Amino acid sequence: TPPFHPHRLSSTVSSTSNSSPINSDALPNFKLTLTEKAKTVTSTSTSGTLCTLVTPSPTSPPSVHGISGFPFGSHCDYVLDAFGRPVLLMNSDSQHTRFVEEGGGGVTLFTQA
């Protein structure tokens, strides 16, 4: 996969003073794929909400018992690698790390541009 560059997704249309105004119907209709949209949003932000599924274990604090399978979210900062994928720095003692290691659940990052 080549590196992601959101600024390469745009197109410029110029007009000279002798020509008529640009007809918006004549402009090409650019539609981003879902992947391109997600990469564009993540490239314009540096933080979001990291969510993992709660998977209580015998060593879990009492606050997580009885809520197995529910999302557990917290604020996190991230950077993007050369391919536009988010890179998270997670502490080995964090609840998110434990939930992923013990439950094998997925990780979702919500961000807003």
C-alpha positions, -999 to 999 in steps of 0.1 A, spaced: 0 0 0 15 34 -9 17 61 17 -14 82 22 -14 118 12 -48 136 18 -36 167 0 -33 147 -32 -70 139 -32 -80 174 -42 -82 188 -77 -78 224 -88 -98 241 -115 -87 274 -128 -105 300 -149 -90 328 -170 -105 363 -171 -117 357 -207 -137 326 -199 -172 323 -185 -177 313 -149 -170 277 -141 -202 255 -144 -202 233 -113 -221 206 -133 -191 203 -156 -167 196 -127 -157 160 -121 -175 143 -92 -149 131 -68 -161 105 -43 -139 92 -16 -140 56 -6 -148 48 30 -112 40 36 -101 74 21 -126 92 43 -114 75 74 -78 82 66 -86 118 59 -103 123 92 -76 106 112 -49 126 94 -65 159 105 -67 150 142 -42 137 168 -65 124 195 -97 103 199 -116 79 221 -101 44 223 -127 17 229 -121 -20 238 -146 -46 250 -148 -52 287 -136 -87 296 -134 -91 334 -110 -115 350 -106 -126 386 -80 -98 391 -103 -71 376 -115 -43 398 -151 -47 411 -162 -18 389 -159 -40 357 -177 -71 369 -212 -75 355 -205 -54 324 -187 -80 302 -190 -72 265 -197 -35 270 -173 -9 254 -147 7 277 -135 40 263 -109 66 272 -91 95 256 -59 88 237 -34 105 215 -20 89 184 3 94 154 0 80 119 26 58 103 38 63 67 7 44 54 -19 65 74 -25 39 101 -29 51 137 -1 41 161 -10 41 198 13 40 227 -4 17 253 9 10 288 12 -28 295 -7 -22 328 -37 -4 312 -72 -18 312 -73 -15 274 -42 -37 270 -55 -63 295 -90 -64 278 -73 -70 244 -48 -96 257 -73 -115 278 -105 -112 257 -91 -110 222 -116 -83 215 -112 -56 189 -100 -21 194 -119 9 179 -106 45 177 -132 72 173 -120 106 162 -137 138 150 -122 163 125 
